[in-house]
Amino acid sequence: MNEIKIFSPATVANVSCGFDVLGFCLDSVGDEMVIRKIEKKGIYISHVEGFDLPYEAEKNVAGVSALAMYEAIDVDFGFEIEIYKNIKPGSGIGSSAASAVGSVFGMNELIGRPFNNTQLTEFAIKGEALASKCEHADNLAPALFGGFTLVKSVAPLKILELPTPSDLCATIIHPQIEIKTSESRGLLPNEVPLNDAITQWANLGSLVHALHTSDFDLMKSALTDVVVEPHRSKLIPLFNEVKEASLNAGALGAGISGSGPSIFTLSKGLEQANIVKEAMQSIYADSDIDFDIHVSKINTKGIKIIN
C-alpha cells in the first residue's frame, strides 16, 4: 500500500473536571487526510484545503508530528501529506490534534504498523506542542484510541482507556470566534485553593466511576469544573446562558470544550441530545454571533481509514 485516506476525528478535552488529562472522541466531525509514499526522502505537505495552513512541514502541526516519527524510522523514501481541514483551528474541538495524529497514523499504516497508539501519541505530542506551546495529550489520546481516555502521565506517557456508556451523546456548539490555546492557558492561575482542588479531584474520580458503571446521576453531579471554567468562560460570549439553557433542557452537564470557544454538553440518548441542541442554538440565534452546532455519538473507534 502506497497511499491511504483517513478520517481524523474532532475531540473534546478536559470534560469539565479533567483539565489536561481527560477527553472523548466525536463521531460526526473531523478532518480528512491523504498520506502517500514518495521516492524523495523527507516529509512534504502537498495540499491544504479548508483553512489557511503552512505548507512548510516544520511549521505545520501535521508536519511536525510526521517529522518526529520520520526520525524514528529507517526508510529510503518519504511521505507526502494532503490535509482537508474541516475542523476550524482555534475552535476548541481538537483541530491541531486531528492534524497531529492523522499524519502519524497514516504513516504507520503505510509501513506496516510498527508503532502502537501510545507511541503514535508521543510523536503527535510534538505537533500539538507547536499549536498550544506545551506538550499535552488530552485531545490526541481520544482521537487515536477512541472513546474516553485519561492521560495518567506525559513523561512517561501513560494513557488509560475508559468505558463509554452506549447511549451517551454529545452536543457541541461552536461560536465563530477564535481562542488560541496558548492564550487561553495564559489566563489560568498558577495556584489553586485547596478546597477547589479537593472538589475537582473528587469530581474527576466520580466521573471516571460513572463511566465504568453507566451511572448518569453520578455523572451529572461530577461534570463540574471549579478550577478552569471560572477563568476561561469569560472569553466565551453567552457561555453562562448556554450552560443554563442546556441543563434546563435535560443535559447531564455542560462545559468548555478544550480551551474554547466551543461549548460541549453530554446527554443520555440521541433524542435528548437533540433537545439540548435546540436549547443551545436558541441562545445564539438571538445574538449576532455565527455558530455551528453538532450532535454526535461518542466515537469509540477513533481515527479510521476511509479509503
C-alpha positions in Angstrom: 0.0 0.0 0.0 1.5 3.3 -1.1 -1.4 5.7 -0.3 -4.0 5.9 2.4 -7.0 8.2 3.1 -8.1 8.7 6.7 -10.8 10.4 8.8 -9.2 12.1 11.8 -11.9 12.9 14.3 -12.6 16.0 16.4 -12.4 15.6 20.2 -13.5 17.2 23.4 -10.7 17.7 26.0 -10.9 18.5 29.8 -14.6 17.4 30.0 -15.2 19.9 32.8 -13.3 18.3 35.8 -10.4 16.6 33.9 -8.2 19.6 32.8 -5.3 18.4 30.6 -6.0 14.7 31.3 -9.5 13.7 30.2 -11.0 13.7 26.7 -13.5 11.9 24.4 -13.8 11.4 20.7 -16.5 12.7 18.4 -18.1 10.8 15.5 -19.8 13.4 13.3 -17.0 15.9 12.6 -13.3 15.6 11.7 -10.6 16.1 9.1 -9.7 14.0 6.1 -6.1 13.4 5.2 -4.2 11.6 2.5 -0.8 10.2 3.2 1.3 8.6 0.5 4.8 7.3 0.0 7.1 9.2 -2.4 10.6 8.5 -3.7 12.1 11.7 -2.3 13.1 11.3 1.3 11.5 13.6 3.9 8.1 15.0 4.8 6.1 17.2 2.5 2.8 19.0 2.7 1.4 19.0 -0.8 -2.1 20.2 -0.4 -4.2 22.1 2.2 -7.9 22.7 1.8 -10.4 24.3 4.1 -8.2 26.7 6.1 -5.0 28.6 5.5 -2.3 26.4 7.0 1.5 26.4 6.4 3.0 24.1 3.7 6.4 24.0 5.4 6.5 20.7 7.3 8.3 22.3 10.3 5.6 25.0 10.6 2.6 22.7 10.2 1.2 20.6 13.1 0.8 17.5 10.9 4.3 18.0 9.5 6.0 18.4 12.9 4.5 15.2 14.3 5.4 13.4 11.0 8.9 14.6 11.2 9.2 13.3 14.8 8.1 9.9 13.6 10.3 10.0 10.5 13.4 10.5 12.6 12.5 7.2 14.4 12.2 5.1 11.3 14.8 4.0 8.8 13.3 4.2 5.3 14.7 5.1 1.9 11.5 7.0 0.8 9.5 10.0 2.1 5.9 10.9 2.7 3.5 13.4 1.1 0.5 14.7 3.1 -2.7 16.2 1.9 -4.9 17.9 4.5 -8.7 18.5 4.0 -9.4 20.6 7.1 -13.0 20.5 8.4 -12.2 21.4 12.0 -11.6 25.1 12.3 -8.3 26.0 14.0 -8.9 27.5 17.4 -12.4 26.0 17.7 -11.7 24.0 20.9 -12.6 20.6 19.4 -9.1 19.3 18.7 -8.2 20.8 15.4 -4.5 20.7 15.9 -4.7 17.2 17.5 -6.6 15.8 14.4 -3.8 17.0 12.2 -1.1 15.7 14.5 -2.5 12.2 14.8 -3.6 12.0 11.2 -0.1 12.2 9.7 1.5 9.7 12.1 -1.4 7.2 11.9 -1.3 7.2 8.1 2.5 6.8 8.0 2.3 4.0 10.5 -0.3 2.1 8.4 1.9 2.5 5.2 4.9 1.0 6.9 3.2 -2.0 8.5 2.1 -0.6 11.9 5.4 -0.9 13.8 4.1 1.6 16.4 1.2 1.2 18.9 -1.2 4.0 19.7 0.8 5.2 22.7 3.9 5.5 20.7 2.0 7.4 18.0 0.7 9.7 20.6 4.3 10.5 21.7 5.1 11.6 18.1 1.8 13.5 17.8 2.6 15.5 21.0 5.4 17.2 19.2 3.0 18.6 16.7 0.4 19.5 19.3 3.0 21.5 21.2 3.5 23.7 18.1 -0.1 24.9 18.4 -0.5 25.0 22.2 3.1 25.8 23.3 3.1 22.9 25.7 3.0 19.1 25.5 -0.3 17.6 26.4 -2.3 14.6 25.1 -5.9 15.0 26.2 -7.1 15.6 22.6 -4.6 13.3 21.0 -5.4 10.2 23.0 -9.1 10.0 22.3 -8.5 10.7 18.6 -6.2 7.7 18.4 -7.8 5.3 20.9 -11.4 6.4 20.6 -14.0 6.8 23.4 -13.0 8.3 26.7 -9.3 8.4 27.6 -7.4 9.6 30.7 -3.7 10.7 30.4 -2.2 9.3 33.6 1.2 10.9 32.8 3.0 12.5 29.9 6.6 11.6 31.0 6.5 8.7 30.7 3.4 8.7 28.6 0.6 6.5 30.1 -2.9 6.5 28.6 -5.9 4.8 30.2 -8.9 3.8 28.1 -12.2 4.3 29.9 -15.5 2.7 29.1 -18.2 4.7 27.3 -21.9 4.1 28.1 -23.6 3.1 24.9 -26.3 5.8 25.0 -24.1 8.7 25.9 -24.2 11.5 23.3 -22.6 14.9 22.9 -23.9 18.2 21.6 -21.3 20.8 20.7 -21.9 24.5 19.8 -19.1 26.4 18.2 -19.5 30.2 18.2 -17.5 31.6 15.3 -14.8 33.4 17.3 -11.2 32.2 17.7 -9.5 31.5 21.0 -5.9 30.4 20.8 -5.0 27.6 23.2 -1.8 29.3 24.2 -3.6 32.5 25.1 -6.3 30.6 26.9 -3.8 28.8 29.1 -2.3 32.2 30.0 -5.5 33.1 31.9 -5.1 30.2 34.3 -3.7 30.8 37.9 -0.5 29.1 38.9 -2.1 28.1 42.3 -5.5 26.6 43.2 -7.2 26.9 46.6 -7.1 23.6 48.4 -10.9 23.4 48.7 -11.2 23.8 45.0 -8.6 21.2 44.3 -10.4 18.7 46.6 -13.7 19.4 44.8 -12.1 19.0 41.4 -10.4 15.6 42.0 -13.5 14.3 43.7 -15.5 15.2 40.6 -12.9 13.6 38.3 -12.9 10.4 40.3 -16.6 10.3 40.4 -16.9 10.9 36.6 -14.5 8.0 35.9 -16.6 5.8 38.2 -19.8 6.9 36.5 -18.3 6.0 33.1 -17.5 2.5 34.4 -20.9 2.0 35.9 -23.1 4.0 33.5 -24.4 5.9 36.5 -25.9 9.0 34.8 -27.0 10.6 38.1 -23.4 10.5 39.4 -22.1 11.7 36.0 -24.5 14.7 36.2 -23.1 15.7 39.6 -19.5 15.2 38.6 -19.5 17.3 35.4 -18.5 20.4 37.3 -15.3 22.5 36.9 -14.3 24.8 39.7 -10.7 25.4 38.6 -10.6 26.3 34.9 -14.1 27.3 33.8 -14.4 30.3 36.0 -11.5 31.9 34.2 -11.9 30.7 30.6 -15.7 31.2 30.4 -15.1 35.0 30.4 -13.8 34.7 26.9 -16.9 32.9 25.5 -19.9 35.1 24.8 -23.2 33.8 26.3 -21.4 30.9 28.0 -23.5 31.1 31.2 -26.7 31.4 29.3 -25.9 28.4 27.1 -25.0 26.3 30.0 -28.1 27.2 32.0 -30.4 26.5 29.0 -28.7 23.2 28.3 -29.1 22.0 31.9 -32.7 23.2 32.0 -33.3 21.2 28.7 -32.0 18.0 30.4 -28.3 17.8 29.7 -26.2 15.9 32.2 -23.6 18.6 32.1 -22.2 21.4 30.1 -18.7 22.9 29.9 -16.0 24.4 27.8 -14.6 22.1 25.1 -10.8 22.3 25.4 -9.8 25.9 25.6 -13.0 27.1 23.9 -14.9 28.8 22.4 -16.9 25.6 21.7 -19.2 24.5 24.5 -20.0 20.8 25.0 -22.9 19.0 26.7 -23.4 15.4 27.4 -26.8 13.8 27.3 -28.4 10.4 27.8 -29.6 9.3 24.3 -29.7 10.9 20.9 -33.2 12.3 21.3 -32.2 14.2 24.5 -29.0 15.4 22.8 -31.2 17.0 20.0 -33.5 18.6 22.6 -30.4 20.2 24.1 -29.2 21.3 20.7 -32.4 23.3 20.2 -31.9 24.9 23.6 -28.2 25.8 22.9 -28.9 27.2 19.5 -31.8 29.3 20.7 -29.4 31.3 22.8 -27.0 32.2 20.0 -29.9 32.6 17.4 -30.8 35.9 19.2 -27.2 37.2 19.0 -25.1 38.5 16.1 -22.6 35.7 16.5 -22.5 33.0 13.8 -22.2 29.4 15.1 -22.0 25.8 14.1 -23.6 23.0 16.2 -23.1 19.3 16.1 -24.8 16.3 17.7 -22.6 13.2 17.9 -22.5 9.8 19.5 -19.2 9.1 21.3 -16.8 7.6 18.7 -15.4 4.6 20.4 -13.1 3.6 17.4 -11.2 6.8 16.9 -9.3 7.6 13.8 -10.1 5.4 10.8 -9.2 4.5 7.2 -11.8 5.7 4.8 -10.2 4.6 1.5 
